[in-house]
Amino acid sequence: MSFDLSIPGQLGMALLPEVVLTVGAMLLLLGAAWGKETPARARTIGTLGIALSVVTIAVVVWMWMSGAKATPGIIAVDSFRWGADLVILLATIIAIALGIDYARVEQLVSGETYVLVLLASAGMMLLTSARDLIIVFLGIELMSIAVYVLAGVNRRSAKAAEASLKYFLLGAFSTGFLLYGIALIYGATGSTDLATIGTKVTGATIATAPMLLVGTALLLVGFGFKVAAVPFHMWTPDVYEGAPTPITAYMAAAVKAAAFAALFRVWREAFPGALASWHLGLWWLAVLTMVVGNLVALVQKNIKRMLAYSSIAHAGYLLVAVVSNNQLGSAAFLFYVLAYTLATMGAFGVVIAVGEPGERHQQLSDFAGLWTVRPWLAAAMAVFMLALLGFPIAGGMGFFAKWYVLQAALDAAHPETALAVVLVLTSVLSAGYYLAVVMVMFMRPRSADAPPLRPVRAPTFLVVYASAIVLLFFGIFPAGFLGAARMSVPTMAAAPASSPPTAIARR
Amino acid sequence: MRDFLVSIHYGSWVLLALLGIPLVGALLLVLQSAVAKDGSSLEAAPSARWIALITFLVEFVVSLGLWWAFDPNTAAWQFRVTHWWIPGWGANFDVGVDGISLFMVLLTTFLMPLSVLGGWTSVREKVRSYYALLLILTTGMIGVFLALDLLFFYVMWEVMLIPMYFIIGIWGGERRIYASIKFFIYTFLGSLLMLVAIIYLWLHSVDTTTLRNTFGYDDIMRHAVVTSRAALWLFGAFFLAFAVKVPMFPFHTWLPDAHTEAPTAGSVILAGIMLKMGTYGFLRFALPLFPGAALTPWVRNTILTLAVIGIIYGALVAMVQPDFKKLVAYSSVSHLGFVVLGIFALTLQSVQGALMVMINHGISTGALFLLIGMIYERKHTRLIDAYGGIARVVPMFAVVLTLVSLSSIGLPGTNGFVGEFLVLIGSFKSHPWFTLVATTGVIVAACYLLWAIQRILFNKLDKPENAQLPDLNRRELAIVGVLTVAILWIGIYPAPVLRRMERSAANFVQVVTTNQATRISNVSMTGGQR
């Protein structure tokens, strides 16, 4: 298949997965609004939402396998997009599954939650396909507005309301930065199309023009908010802690993945010519994010907050792949995001399984002696923690994810050895808090007044153990997956000036 | 014997079996605990320790064939098995044995059943998990010694950490959590920098015929092209990872905590096997890969100085320890200093000696930790002062402890003598001053151990409660009996051992010293390319 994106009908076909997801979500919304809201009805909506995601996955896989291509235009039709879409849809399924369980524990009745998740995912998928800054903006807004609401979907919780408002205010603020940045870049280059910008930003005059510099800086600030990079991360811990746990998991995995996918594409396509001017800024952004995220995570006592800071740290690792700005970096990105999604969402699944109604029992100490009462749950959590730590075999894919990023950094045109060293040193720091969870679960006795654990229900059960098994399996036999990730690089309209030809030719 | 082994194609499956057998045992235990509803205390699961013991015995018997099947007349890899793992990256599952790793593997399979027997009755909680972890740990350790692919090596190197972390942290002494985290973080820090170095090395070693990057040990030796400055940094990263593991002064502070807090089997494995991975890493990777960097005079002298400081410092600190287990732990720092001295002195004798010390330290220190475990089970204290004059109460224990201590000191006729003597005469040829200082370490070793056993065994029996201690039982006699045989055998007739390691040791010395010259010229020719 080859799409001519200048023809509206073909553009629509190229957006088929997004269309399927959006239309399906609308129908589900009608179903949710119709008639009386009962828990059973909400659950049905959730189940149908999962089914819809599966259908969308099938469409994405079909389009990927059929080798769809497109003429240069406002959206990309390439394997990078499909790969990122699959990760996002996987996160969607996990979030809805956890949400069904969570609603039962917290006695929430709202079918719209699942519809909102689906709509946010549609926005994310638009974002991963965007090859035009206006589409980037549309995708980010569609995603963000749905997530603002999702953060506050538990109306009984004051914390959730606070989280939602905080996220909304800061998110709106960051969108302003993003939009202003887009405007300035348009002013400097006369285009919002990434490929056109890429060809313009090669000459010395435009690449160093103040307007473009300020524009890219503002764009970076906007993205920095969305991916929670230090120093634009202040909202993250509060929002992650306050939001309902499945939504936190969704934010930590899918929102971050989508924003990073867009960041990758924009930087790979539009600004390689201006590498000299943004390199230092992005470099420091990565270093700060890794160091601060890991340091602050060390002192957290609440698991959700700890995972929030851990997600900041991982944003830092991913920024290393962005800074490397090579093909390997984008392949590394997809593999990393998949491993990270499974590990983080699995960990949040365990948090839900251990938690008590009212979002209680989320302190580190509440996990004490988990091994003695729920050995397999504790073992799965240990796998997730070790995967986030990037440990081989026991941490499964996490190791190869980190490996891939390191490889991208060392194989860059100018090897980012210093960044690689910062990455591993901060990883050692992260052992402090990931292992603290393992230590508490396995080496501390269960406190005497700890309430008996609820039985783990099917959705959470499936999410937790399936994630752990997938992580472990591809941690031992990564060959097939690495191959798929390597293919998933963005197609480039303009050959970037900075890509190191030797490094690619060798493999 | 050889004919029989050939007839069953021993060489083609032995290494796979050695890696697989422990995993099978671990799987059995996991399955058992998945079906069982009765918890896993020792009373509820008495079969767990039998499964572990039998698995380890099978493993040992299988590994014994290596002794006969091994061809001592070549330094090439033997029993090699290669299978692709991640073809896109040029990573293979690639294992093989030479005269250096042969004895490390045998040492591992020899000590594991003994350490299970040593903790036969002392581990009472969650026994299934405990033995499953021991079994997984064994696969990891053997994998480290067999790996001929840098990625596979790294993965195995890290994998060992987790079981050991749990063994110390769950079944250890009072300060177990602190000790286990310290152990983990120290090792992890060193190995992650090695990871960066491995990736860098991999990116710079391209097979000239296939134009692919490769992790294969031999390929990297042949094709790696790095500048001498980069080689220095790479060596530094490898060195740090191994130096933490050895542990060399000043990276040793995790060791006394980990060894002291670990349960008996954990201490035996840590001291007997895991410390050797550091020195094995020097022999296999750090020196042959970066001879130019390692033999740069200031680098070499710094390392030799650290080794000698370790010898003296470890011995002196051991002398003042009130806790017998900690004393033995610090004595390890001292003994491993001899190994590093022998390796970096780089004469055939000193390298052979270093290998001998690695084996002997595994046997003697393993035996000491087992003996401490036995007496601890009786009295529940490790303080030297709590005993005193118990030689008459527990005569068998006294005899064995004395013999093992003497072997650890290096008395002629015991195994300890062979290794340290070879290291000293070998090193004296190339580095007389370092050797002279190191020799005093042997004297201090006599002081701290003899003084300790005097206080434990031969002083006056001044604590009436000690008069009732039971002597060794049959299980314990079996353990110490086997160890005694090993100590005396290597002490009296080390020739078969030396013969098997000679070719590989000579090859090591030759590779390092000749490549040192060629590598530097290599670097000056190709240095400008990257």
Boltz contact constraints between the chains, C-beta under 6 A:
constraints:
  - contact:
      token1: [A, 392]
      token2: [B, 155]
      max_distance: 6.0
  - contact:
      token1: [A, 392]
      token2: [B, 158]
      max_distance: 6.0
  - contact:
      token1: [A, 393]
      token2: [B, 159]
      max_distance: 6.0
  - contact:
      token1: [A, 394]
      token2: [B, 162]
      max_distance: 6.0
  - contact:
      token1: [A, 406]
      token2: [B, 199]
      max_distance: 6.0
  - contact:
      token1: [A, 407]
      token2: [B, 199]
      max_distance: 6.0
  - contact:
      token1: [A, 410]
      token2: [B, 199]
      max_distance: 6.0
  - contact:
      token1: [A, 410]
      token2: [B, 200]
      max_distance: 6.0
  - contact:
      token1: [A, 410]
      token2: [B, 203]
      max_distance: 6.0
  - contact:
      token1: [A, 411]
      token2: [B, 203]
      max_distance: 6.0
  - contact:
      token1: [A, 420]
      token2: [B, 196]
      max_distance: 6.0
  - contact:
      token1: [A, 424]
      token2: [B, 192]
      max_distance: 6.0
  - contact:
      token1: [A, 424]
      token2: [B, 196]
      max_distance: 6.0
  - contact:
      token1: [A, 427]
      token2: [B, 192]
      max_distance: 6.0
  - contact:
      token1: [A, 428]
      token2: [B, 188]
      max_distance: 6.0
  - contact:
      token1: [A, 428]
      token2: [B, 189]
      max_distance: 6.0
  - contact:
      token1: [A, 431]
      token2: [B, 185]
      max_distance: 6.0
  - contact:
      token1: [A, 431]
      token2: [B, 188]
      max_distance: 6.0
  - contact:
      token1: [A, 439]
      token2: [B, 177]
      max_distance: 6.0
  - contact:
      token1: [A, 442]
      token2: [B, 170]
      max_distance: 6.0
  - contact:
      token1: [A, 443]
      token2: [B, 169]
      max_distance: 6.0
  - contact:
      token1: [A, 443]
      token2: [B, 170]
      max_distance: 6.0
  - contact:
      token1: [A, 443]
      token2: [B, 177]
      max_distance: 6.0
  - contact:
      token1: [A, 478]
      token2: [B, 86]
      max_distance: 6.0
  - contact:
      token1: [A, 479]
      token2: [B, 86]
      max_distance: 6.0
  - contact:
      token1: [A, 482]
      token2: [B, 88]
      max_distance: 6.0
  - contact:
      token1: [A, 483]
      token2: [B, 88]
      max_distance: 6.0
